[in-house]
Amino acid sequence: MKIDKVTLLDKTITLCNVYGNNLETVVYTQGVGISARLRIEKLGYPSNAKQYALSTYSDLVVNRIKDESHAWRNDSRAGLIWLDDLYEITKNLNHVQPIIDQADAFVDKNNPILDSNIQVEDQFFVSAVLGRAYKYTSKDIYLDFMISHILDSPLQREDGIYIHSKIAEYPWGRGNGFAIYGAVEALKYIPDNHVRKEDVIQKHIKHVESLKKLQTKNGAWRQVIDNDKSYEELTATSMIGYGIINDIMMGILPKEYLEMVIKAWKFVDSRVEDTGIVHDSCTGTGSLNSIDEYLIRKRENGFDNRGGSLTAWFLESLFEYVEDTNE
């Protein structure tokens, strides 16, 4: 099964342009879109991303961090990850200082900011911020906190699947996407000789193996990931696809897993219109009270920052792989 490179590039650029031009709210659902836009520009497909990001950065450091950061949650902190992509273009270390500042908030023992109910979303938010902070500072406090957050998580079931939280023991699709994101973003930054890296890899591979069994014939993962009555969902599929293609590029998974990614791409392609409108993207979801609430959770069909940005991140990574390997 081959990937149509032209279609992939067209949809990647469309999603990056539609969803990578807005930071009305500092939150990961918009920050990931900016990240994807900067990454595709770095590959040689200009979209004025650098100038947009520089302008947005200036507004952040002059006004918004001072005015807004006191009220930020962890999803807002992860909304800064695109500053790392901006640095990769500008090589200006000032651009990543806000990420380091937010990493300090995570590791401040006197003012804990993680939910005691342990939400699976935080696996991504922690790794996204602390991994990048370690990249630029080499401070073990960030690395140790990030690794412990993954390895000490009680949310992974014996079969490898993650539940949403300690108060919502349901296998939410996007929750499993957050767990994949968290592991992959951590593995990008953990040094190869670190004594605990293999433990993180093995916990992650156990998760991937469980997900492999649950991918539908259409290439998707479901809103409730192990429930055949649940709808096939865009963000979970894009997040898991992003994780696996990055695993392949890092050498964590062998090339045989590319079949899973291509199937995911086929599903995503069918849910993204040429205009950037997306379909079957689960709306914002905190810990819910019953499995039925997850099963009937609203599907966004239209312009959706969450679905569009997370899909852009997946497609940009897939295009990067295709570009490098001519698959």
C-alpha positions in Angstrom: 0.0 0.0 0.0 1.6 3.2 -1.2 1.1 6.8 0.1 0.0 9.4 -2.5 2.8 11.9 -1.7 1.0 14.8 -3.5 -2.2 14.3 -1.7 -0.4 14.0 1.6 1.6 17.2 1.1 -1.5 19.1 -0.1 -3.5 18.2 3.0 -0.5 18.8 5.3 0.0 22.3 3.9 -3.8 23.0 4.0 -4.1 21.9 7.7 -0.9 23.8 8.7 -2.2 27.0 7.1 -5.7 26.7 8.5 -4.8 25.6 12.0 -1.3 27.0 12.4 -2.2 30.7 12.3 -4.0 31.2 15.6 -3.0 31.5 19.2 -6.1 33.2 20.4 -5.9 31.0 23.5 -2.5 29.6 24.7 -3.4 25.9 24.6 -2.0 22.8 23.0 -4.8 22.5 20.5 -3.5 25.7 18.8 0.2 25.4 19.7 0.5 22.0 17.9 -0.9 23.6 14.8 1.7 26.3 14.9 4.4 23.7 15.5 3.3 21.7 12.4 3.3 24.9 10.3 6.8 25.7 11.3 8.0 22.2 10.7 6.6 22.0 7.2 8.2 25.4 6.4 11.5 24.1 7.7 11.2 21.3 5.2 11.1 23.9 2.4 7.4 24.7 1.9 7.1 28.4 2.9 4.0 29.6 4.6 5.2 32.7 6.3 5.3 30.6 9.5 8.5 32.1 10.8 7.2 35.7 10.7 3.9 34.7 12.2 5.7 32.9 15.0 8.1 35.7 15.7 5.2 38.2 16.0 3.3 35.8 18.3 6.4 35.3 20.4 6.8 39.0 20.8 3.2 39.4 22.0 3.7 36.5 24.4 6.8 37.9 26.2 5.7 41.5 26.2 2.1 41.0 27.2 0.4 37.7 27.4 2.7 35.7 29.7 2.5 38.5 32.3 -1.2 38.9 31.9 -2.4 35.3 31.5 0.1 32.7 32.8 -1.2 32.9 36.4 -4.4 31.2 35.1 -2.8 28.7 32.8 -3.5 25.0 33.2 -1.2 22.3 32.0 -2.8 22.2 28.5 -1.9 25.9 28.2 1.7 25.2 29.2 1.9 22.6 26.4 0.6 25.3 24.1 4.1 26.8 24.0 5.9 23.8 22.4 6.0 25.5 19.0 8.7 27.8 20.5 11.0 24.9 20.2 10.3 24.7 16.4 10.8 28.4 16.1 14.3 28.0 17.8 15.1 25.3 15.2 14.7 28.0 12.5 16.1 31.0 14.3 18.7 29.5 16.7 17.7 32.2 19.2 17.7 30.7 22.7 15.5 33.5 24.0 12.7 31.9 22.0 12.6 28.8 24.3 12.9 30.5 27.7 9.1 30.5 28.2 9.1 26.7 27.9 11.9 26.4 30.5 9.9 28.8 32.8 6.9 26.5 32.6 9.0 23.4 33.2 10.0 25.0 36.5 6.3 25.2 37.4 6.0 21.5 36.9 8.9 20.6 39.2 8.1 23.1 41.9 7.4 20.7 44.9 6.0 23.6 47.0 3.3 24.3 44.4 2.2 21.1 42.7 0.2 21.6 39.5 -0.6 18.0 38.5 -4.1 16.7 39.3 -4.0 14.2 42.1 -6.5 12.1 40.2 -3.8 11.6 37.6 -5.2 12.6 34.2 -3.7 10.8 31.2 -3.5 14.1 29.3 -0.7 15.2 31.6 1.5 12.5 30.3 1.8 14.5 27.1 1.8 17.9 28.8 4.6 16.9 31.1 6.8 15.3 28.4 6.2 18.1 25.9 7.4 20.8 28.2 10.0 19.0 30.4 11.6 17.1 27.5 12.2 20.4 25.7 13.4 22.1 28.8 16.0 19.3 29.3 17.0 19.6 25.6 18.1 23.2 26.2 19.4 23.0 29.8 20.6 19.4 30.3 19.2 19.7 33.9 18.4 16.3 35.3 15.5 17.6 37.4 13.4 17.9 34.2 14.5 14.6 32.9 13.9 12.7 36.1 10.5 14.2 36.7 9.4 13.4 33.2 10.6 9.8 33.3 9.1 9.1 36.7 5.7 10.6 35.5 5.6 8.0 32.8 6.9 5.0 34.6 5.0 5.6 37.8 1.7 6.1 36.1 -1.1 3.8 37.4 -3.2 4.4 34.4 -1.9 1.6 32.1 -4.0 -1.6 32.4 -2.5 -5.1 32.4 -3.4 -5.4 28.7 -1.4 -2.3 27.8 -4.3 0.1 27.3 -4.6 3.4 29.3 -7.6 4.6 31.2 -8.5 8.3 31.4 -7.8 8.9 35.1 -8.2 7.5 38.6 -11.7 8.8 38.7 -12.7 7.7 35.1 -11.4 4.2 34.5 -12.5 4.2 30.9 -10.3 3.6 27.9 -10.9 6.9 26.1 -9.4 7.0 22.6 -7.8 10.4 22.7 -6.5 9.5 26.2 -4.5 6.7 24.6 -3.3 9.2 22.1 -2.1 11.4 25.0 -0.2 8.4 26.4 1.4 7.8 23.1 2.3 11.4 22.7 3.8 11.5 26.2 6.1 8.5 25.6 7.2 9.6 22.2 7.9 13.1 23.2 9.9 11.8 26.2 11.9 9.4 24.1 13.0 12.1 21.8 15.0 13.7 24.6 16.0 10.9 27.0 19.7 10.2 26.3 20.4 6.7 24.8 22.7 5.8 27.7 20.1 6.7 30.4 19.5 3.9 32.8 15.7 4.1 32.6 15.3 4.7 28.9 14.7 1.0 28.1 12.0 0.9 30.8 10.2 3.7 29.1 10.6 2.0 25.7 9.2 -1.3 27.0 6.2 0.3 28.6 5.5 2.2 25.4 5.9 -0.8 23.2 3.4 -2.7 25.4 1.0 0.0 24.7 1.6 0.0 20.9 1.2 -3.7 20.8 -2.2 -3.5 22.5 -3.2 -0.7 20.1 -2.2 -2.7 17.1 -4.9 -5.3 18.0 -7.6 -2.5 18.2 -7.0 -0.7 14.9 -10.2 -1.0 12.8 -10.4 -2.4 9.3 -10.7 1.3 8.2 -7.4 2.2 9.9 -8.9 4.1 12.8 -9.0 3.9 16.6 -12.3 4.4 18.3 -13.6 7.0 20.7 -13.8 4.2 23.4 -10.8 2.4 22.1 -11.8 -1.2 22.8 -15.6 -0.9 22.2 -16.8 -2.0 18.8 -19.9 0.1 19.2 -17.9 3.3 19.6 -17.3 5.6 16.6 -14.0 5.8 14.7 -12.4 8.9 15.9 -10.0 11.4 14.2 -7.8 12.7 17.0 -7.0 9.3 18.5 -6.1 8.0 15.1 -3.9 11.0 14.3 -2.1 10.9 17.7 -1.4 7.2 17.5 -0.3 7.6 13.9 2.1 10.4 14.9 3.5 8.3 17.7 4.2 5.2 15.5 5.7 7.1 12.6 8.0 8.9 15.0 8.9 5.6 16.6 9.9 4.3 13.2 12.0 7.4 12.5 13.7 7.1 15.9 14.4 3.3 15.4 12.2 2.3 18.3 9.9 0.3 16.1 10.8 -1.6 13.0 9.6 -0.7 9.5 6.9 -3.4 9.7 4.8 -1.0 11.7 4.5 1.3 8.8 1.5 -0.7 7.7 -0.4 0.6 10.8 0.6 4.2 9.9 -0.5 3.9 6.3 -3.9 2.5 7.3 -4.3 5.4 9.8 -3.4 7.8 7.0 -6.1 6.4 4.7 -8.7 6.9 7.5 -7.5 10.4 8.3 -7.5 11.3 4.6 -11.1 10.3 4.4 -12.0 12.6 7.3 -10.2 15.7 6.2 -11.6 17.8 3.4 -9.5 19.8 0.9 -10.6 23.0 2.7 -9.3 21.8 6.1 -12.7 20.9 7.5 -12.4 17.8 9.6 -14.9 15.1 10.6 -15.4 12.8 13.6 -13.2 14.7 16.0 -14.2 14.2 19.6 -15.0 17.4 21.4 -13.1 18.5 24.5 -13.5 15.8 27.2 -12.6 15.9 30.9 -13.0 12.8 33.0 -16.6 11.6 32.6 -18.9 9.6 34.9 -19.8 6.6 32.8 -18.8 4.7 29.7 -22.1 5.8 28.1 -21.0 9.4 28.4 -17.9 8.6 26.4 -19.9 6.7 23.8 -22.2 9.6 23.1 -19.6 12.3 23.3 -20.1 14.9 20.6 -18.2 14.6 17.3 -17.0 17.9 15.8 -17.6 18.2 12.1 -16.3 21.4 10.6 -13.5 23.8 11.6 -12.0 22.3 14.8 -8.6 23.4 16.2 -8.2 20.2 18.1 -8.9 17.8 15.2 -7.1 20.0 12.7 -4.0 20.7 14.7 -3.4 17.1 15.9 -4.0 15.8 12.4 -1.5 18.4 11.0 1.2 17.1 13.4 0.6 13.5 12.2 0.6 14.4 8.5 3.7 16.6 8.7 5.6 13.8 10.4 4.4 11.2 7.9 5.4 13.5 5.0 8.8 14.0 6.6 9.2 10.2 6.7 8.0 9.8 3.1 10.3 12.7 1.9 13.3 11.0 3.6 12.7 7.5 2.4 10.7 7.9 -0.8 8.2 5.3 0.5 
